[in-house]
Amino acid sequence: MDDAPEPQQTPASPETPEPPASAASPPAVPVVSRRRMIRTAWQRERWTVLIALASVVVATTLAVLRSVPAVAALGAVVERLGDGALLVSVLVGVIGTLRAFSGAAREQVAEAVADAVAEERTKAERPADQAERPARPAKRVGRWVGFLVLPAPLMYGGSAVVVLLVWAVYVTTVPPVIGFGFDGRTEGGGSGTGGGGHSATAGAPPASPFPSAGPSADPSAGVSAASPSGSPRSSGPGGGSPSPNGGGSTEAAPATWGFAFVRHVTDPVGSTHPLTASPQHDTNDEANWTYGPWRLDPATAASAPTAYHGGTGRQVVTLPGVGRTGGIVLAQAYDYAGTGAVCQPVQWRRSNADEVVEVACFDHTGAPADIPVAVLFLGGTGGSAYAAGGERGFVHASAPAAQSYTPGTPNASGTGRISRTGRGAYTVELTAGARSVQVSPVGGAARYCALAGRTATAVRITCAAPGGTSADTAFVLAYAGRGSLLDDVRRPQAAAVVVDDAGGPVVSSWWLTKPGTPTVTRPRTGHYQMKVPLGQVPSFTGVTAHGGGYCSVELRNDYSAKDDVTLYVECLDASGRPANSGFDLAYATASASD
C-alpha cells in the first residue's frame, strides 16, 4: 500500500491567474482616449485660454472700429482700450505658456488623468460593445498621460503665439495710441486765451474772424489784397483770390512762427475751444502739438491758441502774438480713419498781435469733412535776434494764371521766380538748397499739389482737382535744407527727409540736426512707417507727395521716448485710392535741445 500512488494535485502557484469569469473581478483598466485627455485639460484651463482669446478679439475689434468716424471721434479712449486688451492677452498667453511647461503643471495634469481613470473604474456597467475591449496595462495608461501633458502647452503656447502674431500685425499696420501715458505732460499753454481769441458765450455763438467764411461760401471771395508786381489777379475755383496776406506792406518784419493741432473737430459749429486742456477737453492731445514763441516769453506763456469751428470742414485757428503781414500757412491733414482726407489753408491774416488762420478739409471726393488738422505759420522776412541762419525759405504763389512773376516781401523768403509751364504746372526757383519741400494748395475748393521734379535750384509743382484733372491753383511752398522750418536757435532740432519709391521705399536724401539715419518701410500699398532718430513733442510734421496725388499723416508717435519718432504716412492717387509714392517729409520740433 505504501507504493500506491497518491492522487495528483496541482499545487497553487502565485503565477497562475484566477479565472477571469468571476463577477467580483476588478474591471479592466480603461482606455483613456485623446479626446478625453484634451477635454480634461480644457476643463481645467479653459478660463485662461478664453481670457487670452477674448482679449485678442477685443483688441482686433477696436482696431477695426477705429476706421468708423463715430468711434474714431472718441479718440484716445478707444485706443487705450485696444492697447489694454492687447496687453492683457499677451500677459495671459505668456503666463499660461510658462505654467504649461512647468513641472507643477505636468503633475496637475497627471492627477487629473488619474481622477478620470478612477471615475471610469467606478462605473457600474459598460455598454456591450466595450465590455470585451482589451485591457491596457498600467504602464500603457501612463504613456497616454503624456498626450494629456501635450495639449496644455499647445493650448497655452498656441494662444501665446496667436497673441504675439496679432500684436505684431497690430503694431506694424495700425499706428500707436495718441496720448497713451500722456495725462501728466502738458506742452501747451495754460487755460487762458490769447489776445484776439474768441470765446463761446451763453446765448450766442462767437463771430468768425472771417465773416465771409460760411460752410458753403468761398471765404477768399471778395477779399481785397495787392497782387504781386506784374501779376494778374485770379478768382477761379481752387485758385481763389489772393488771401488777405497776399500783399500789403513791404516792411521786413522780424521772422516768427507758430504751429497748432486741432483734433476736436466735431465740436458744435460756432463754438470755440482753447488748444490746451480745458473743461471741454481735459486731455493734452491738442496742446502736445501746439507751440510758438508765445510759450518762450514769460509775459505771454499763459496764452493759448484757439480753434473756432466755422462749418463742416472749416476751422479758424488763432495763434497769439505772432501776427505778421504776409507769410505762409501749411496745413496737414491727420487722417486717422484712413479715408483719403486732405486739408489746405483758405486764408490767413494779422489781427492785432495775433495771426488768424482758416483751413478747409475734404474727403477723397472733395466734399467738406471734419478732419483733424495741423497748421504751421511762417511769417516775417526780416532779421530776428533768434534766427538760426539755416537753409530755409517760403513763398505764397497767389497768381495761379500768371505766366511768370516773382513774389516779394512779405510773401516770399529765399525763393525766386514762379513760372507757369502748363495747366496746373509750375516751376519755383529757390535761392538756397532745398532738401525737403512742402506744398499746400490755397483756396476754398479741394485741390492736390505734388512735387513733379527738382533740380539744384528749382522744383516743379503740379496741382489737380479730385479725380486728377489738372487745375490752376494758388499754393504755398516752404522748404528746409540744413536747418529747421522754424529757423529759431531756441528750438533748432529738425529733420528734412526725401523718400523715393520706384521699386521699394528708400530714404534717398536726408539731413538731421543730430547724428543718426532715418529709415522707412512700406507695410502695405500706399502706407509708410518712418523712423526719425530725433525730436519729441511739441512738433509739426509736413509731408508732400511726389509725381501726383497726395500724402497725409495717419499718426505720429513722438511722445513715447525722446529722439525716437515714428511717423505713419499714407499716400493716395488723385481718386483717393492708396498708391505707392515717394514723398518729402519735414519734421520740426519745439522740444528743448540737449
SULBEL-V507804 format. One record per pair of residues at least 24 apart in sequence whose ideal C-beta (glycine too) atoms are under 6 Angstrom apart, sorted by the first residue. I is the first residue (numbers start at 1). J is the second residue. D is the distance in Angstrom with one decimal. If there is no record, write none. Layout:
I:J:D / I:J:D
This chain:
27:121:5.7 / 28:135:3.6 / 29:135:5.2 / 29:136:5.1 / 29:141:5.9 / 30:120:3.9 / 31:136:5.8 / 32:144:5.2 / 34:147:5.5 / 37:147:5.4 / 37:148:3.8 / 38:151:4.7 / 40:112:5.0 / 40:116:5.7 / 41:148:5.9 / 41:151:4.7 / 41:152:4.9 / 44:112:6.0 / 48:96:4.9 / 49:155:5.4 / 49:159:5.4 / 51:92:5.2 / 52:89:5.1 / 52:92:4.2 / 52:93:4.8 / 52:159:4.4 / 55:85:4.7 / 55:88:4.4 / 55:89:3.3 / 56:89:4.8 / 56:163:5.7 / 56:166:5.3 / 58:85:4.1 / 59:85:3.9 / 59:86:4.3 / 63:174:5.0 / 67:337:5.2 / 69:337:5.8 / 72:336:5.3 / 72:337:5.0 / 73:266:5.5 / 76:178:5.6 / 76:179:4.1 / 79:177:3.9 / 80:177:6.0 / 83:177:5.2 / 86:167:5.6 / 89:163:4.5 / 90:163:5.3 / 93:159:4.9 / 93:160:3.3 / 93:163:4.2 / 94:160:5.8 / 96:156:3.8 / 97:156:4.6 / 97:157:5.0 / 97:160:4.6 / 100:152:4.6 / 100:153:3.9 / 100:156:3.9 / 101:153:5.5 / 106:149:5.1 / 109:148:5.1 / 109:149:5.3 / 109:152:5.9 / 110:145:5.3 / 113:145:5.0 / 113:148:5.2 / 172:523:5.3 / 173:523:5.1 / 175:554:5.4 / 175:555:3.2 / 175:568:4.3 / 176:557:4.8 / 178:285:5.5 / 179:283:5.7 / 179:285:4.6 / 182:284:5.8 / 182:559:5.8 / 186:284:5.3 / 186:287:5.9 / 187:287:5.8 / 187:288:5.0 / 187:537:5.4 / 187:538:4.4 / 188:276:3.7 / 188:287:2.3 / 188:290:5.0 / 189:276:5.3 / 189:303:5.6 / 189:304:3.9 / 190:302:4.1 / 192:302:4.7 / 193:274:5.8 / 193:304:5.7 / 193:306:5.9 / 194:303:3.4 / 194:304:5.9 / 194:320:2.5 / 195:320:5.8 / 195:353:5.5 / 195:354:5.8 / 196:318:5.6 / 196:351:4.7 / 196:352:5.3 / 196:354:3.5 / 197:306:4.3 / 197:318:5.2 / 198:272:4.7 / 198:308:5.5 / 199:272:5.9 / 200:271:5.0 / 200:272:5.2 / 205:270:3.1 / 206:272:5.5 / 208:310:5.0 / 208:316:5.8 / 209:316:5.5 / 209:356:4.4 / 210:358:5.4 / 213:310:5.1 / 213:358:5.8 / 215:311:2.9 / 215:312:5.4 / 218:444:3.7 / 219:346:5.1 / 219:347:5.6 / 219:358:6.0 / 219:444:5.8 / 220:347:5.6 / 220:443:6.0 / 220:444:5.8 / 228:405:5.2 / 228:407:4.7 / 230:405:5.5 / 231:399:3.9 / 231:402:4.2 / 231:405:3.8 / 232:402:5.7 / 234:400:5.4 / 234:401:4.5 / 237:445:4.6 / 238:443:4.8 / 238:445:4.5 / 238:447:4.4 / 238:471:5.3 / 238:473:4.8 / 239:400:4.0 / 239:472:5.4 / 239:473:5.5 / 239:474:4.8 / 240:443:3.5 / 240:474:5.8 / 242:398:3.7 / 243:347:4.1 / 243:348:5.9 / 244:347:5.6 / 244:349:3.8 / 245:326:5.1 / 245:348:5.4 / 245:349:5.7 / 246:398:4.5 / 248:325:4.7 / 249:325:5.2 / 250:409:4.9 / 252:381:5.0 / 252:382:3.3 / 252:409:5.7 / 253:324:5.3 / 253:380:4.3 / 253:382:5.5 / 254:380:5.1 / 254:382:5.2 / 254:384:4.5 / 255:380:4.0 / 255:384:4.5 / 256:322:4.7 / 256:379:5.5 / 256:380:5.0 / 257:378:5.4 / 257:486:4.9 / 258:292:3.1 / 258:319:4.1 / 258:322:4.4 / 258:377:5.0 / 259:376:4.4 / 259:540:4.1 / 260:290:4.4 / 260:305:4.8 / 260:317:5.1 / 260:375:5.5 / 261:286:5.3 / 261:289:3.7 / 261:290:5.5 / 261:374:4.7 / 262:307:4.5 / 262:315:5.1 / 262:373:5.4 / 263:372:4.6 / 265:370:4.2 / 265:372:5.8 / 266:370:5.4 / 267:309:5.1 / 269:309:5.3 / 269:311:5.7 / 271:309:5.6 / 272:306:5.3 / 272:308:4.6 / 274:304:4.2 / 274:306:5.3 / 275:305:4.6 / 275:307:5.9 / 276:304:4.8 / 288:537:4.5 / 289:538:5.5 / 291:538:3.9 / 291:590:4.2 / 292:319:5.8 / 292:322:5.5 / 294:320:4.9 / 294:321:4.4 / 312:368:4.5 / 313:360:5.4 / 313:361:4.6 / 313:368:3.2 / 313:369:5.3 / 314:360:5.7 / 315:359:5.4 / 316:358:4.8 / 317:357:4.8 / 317:375:5.6 / 318:354:5.4 / 318:356:5.2 / 319:355:4.5 / 319:377:5.9 / 320:354:5.3 / 321:353:5.2 / 322:355:5.1 / 323:350:3.8 / 323:353:5.3 / 323:354:4.9 / 323:355:4.6 / 324:350:5.9 / 324:379:3.2 / 324:380:4.8 / 325:350:5.6 / 325:410:5.2 / 326:410:2.7 / 326:411:4.8 / 327:378:5.6 / 327:379:2.9 / 328:378:5.5 / 328:394:4.6 / 328:396:5.1 / 328:476:4.0 / 329:357:5.2 / 329:375:5.8 / 329:377:5.3 / 330:376:4.5 / 330:438:5.5 / 330:440:5.0 / 330:478:5.9 / 330:542:5.5 / 331:359:4.6 / 331:373:5.8 / 331:375:5.3 / 331:440:5.3 / 332:374:4.6 / 332:542:5.4 / 332:553:5.9 / 333:371:5.3 / 333:373:5.8 / 333:552:4.4 / 334:372:4.1 / 334:553:5.3 / 335:552:4.4 / 335:554:5.8 / 339:363:5.7 / 340:364:3.2 / 340:572:5.0 / 340:576:3.4 / 341:369:6.0 / 341:371:4.3 / 342:550:5.6 / 343:371:6.0 / 343:373:4.4 / 344:440:5.2 / 344:441:4.8 / 345:440:5.9 / 345:442:5.5 / 346:444:5.4 / 360:444:6.0 / 362:446:4.0 / 364:576:2.4 / 365:466:6.0 / 366:446:3.8 / 366:466:3.8 / 374:540:6.0 / 376:540:4.8 / 381:409:5.0 / 381:410:5.5 / 381:413:4.4 / 386:488:5.0 / 386:489:5.2 / 386:490:5.6 / 387:487:5.7 / 388:483:5.6 / 388:487:5.1 / 388:489:4.8 / 388:492:5.5 / 390:482:5.5 / 390:483:1.7 / 391:432:4.4 / 391:433:5.0 / 391:481:2.9 / 391:482:5.0 / 391:483:5.5 / 392:480:5.2 / 392:483:5.2 / 392:487:4.9 / 393:432:5.8 / 393:479:5.6 / 394:478:4.1 / 395:477:5.2 / 396:476:5.2 / 397:475:5.2 / 398:474:5.2 / 400:472:4.1 / 400:473:5.3 / 400:474:5.0 / 401:472:5.5 / 423:470:4.5 / 424:462:5.8 / 424:463:4.3 / 424:464:5.9 / 424:470:3.6 / 424:471:4.9 / 424:472:5.6 / 425:462:5.3 / 426:461:4.6 / 427:458:5.4 / 427:460:5.3 / 428:459:5.5 / 428:477:5.9 / 429:458:5.0 / 430:457:5.9 / 433:481:4.1 / 434:479:3.8 / 434:481:5.7 / 435:481:4.7 / 435:496:4.2 / 435:509:5.9 / 435:511:5.2 / 436:480:5.4 / 436:496:3.6 / 436:584:4.6 / 436:586:4.5 / 437:479:4.6 / 437:584:5.2 / 438:478:5.0 / 438:542:4.1 / 438:544:5.2 / 438:586:5.3 / 439:475:5.6 / 439:477:5.1 / 439:544:5.0 / 440:476:5.2 / 441:473:4.9 / 441:475:5.1 / 442:474:4.3 / 442:475:5.8 / 442:476:5.9 / 443:474:5.9 / 447:473:4.7 / 448:550:4.2 / 449:475:5.1 / 450:545:4.4 / 450:548:5.3 / 451:544:5.8 / 451:546:5.2 / 464:574:5.4 / 467:574:5.9 / 468:574:3.4 / 480:586:5.6 / 482:511:5.6 / 484:588:4.8 / 485:586:5.8 / 485:588:4.7 / 486:588:5.2 / 491:590:4.4 / 492:593:5.9 / 493:534:5.8 / 493:535:5.8 / 493:589:4.9 / 493:593:5.4 / 494:588:4.7 / 495:532:5.0 / 495:587:4.3 / 496:586:5.8 / 497:585:4.5 / 498:584:5.5 / 499:582:5.4 / 499:583:5.4 / 500:582:4.3 / 501:580:5.0 / 501:582:4.9 / 525:578:4.9 / 526:570:5.8 / 526:571:4.9 / 526:578:3.0 / 526:579:5.1 / 526:580:6.0 / 527:570:5.4 / 528:569:4.4 / 529:568:5.9 / 530:567:4.2 / 531:566:5.8 / 532:565:4.3 / 532:587:5.8 / 533:563:5.7 / 534:563:4.9 / 535:565:4.9 / 535:589:3.9 / 536:562:4.6 / 536:591:4.3 / 538:590:4.8 / 539:589:4.1 / 540:588:5.1 / 541:567:6.0 / 541:587:5.3 / 542:586:4.6 / 543:569:5.4 / 543:583:5.3 / 543:585:5.0 / 544:584:5.0 / 545:571:5.6 / 545:581:4.9 / 545:583:5.3 / 546:581:5.7 / 546:582:3.7 / 546:583:5.9 / 549:573:4.4 / 549:574:5.3 / 549:579:5.8 / 551:583:4.8
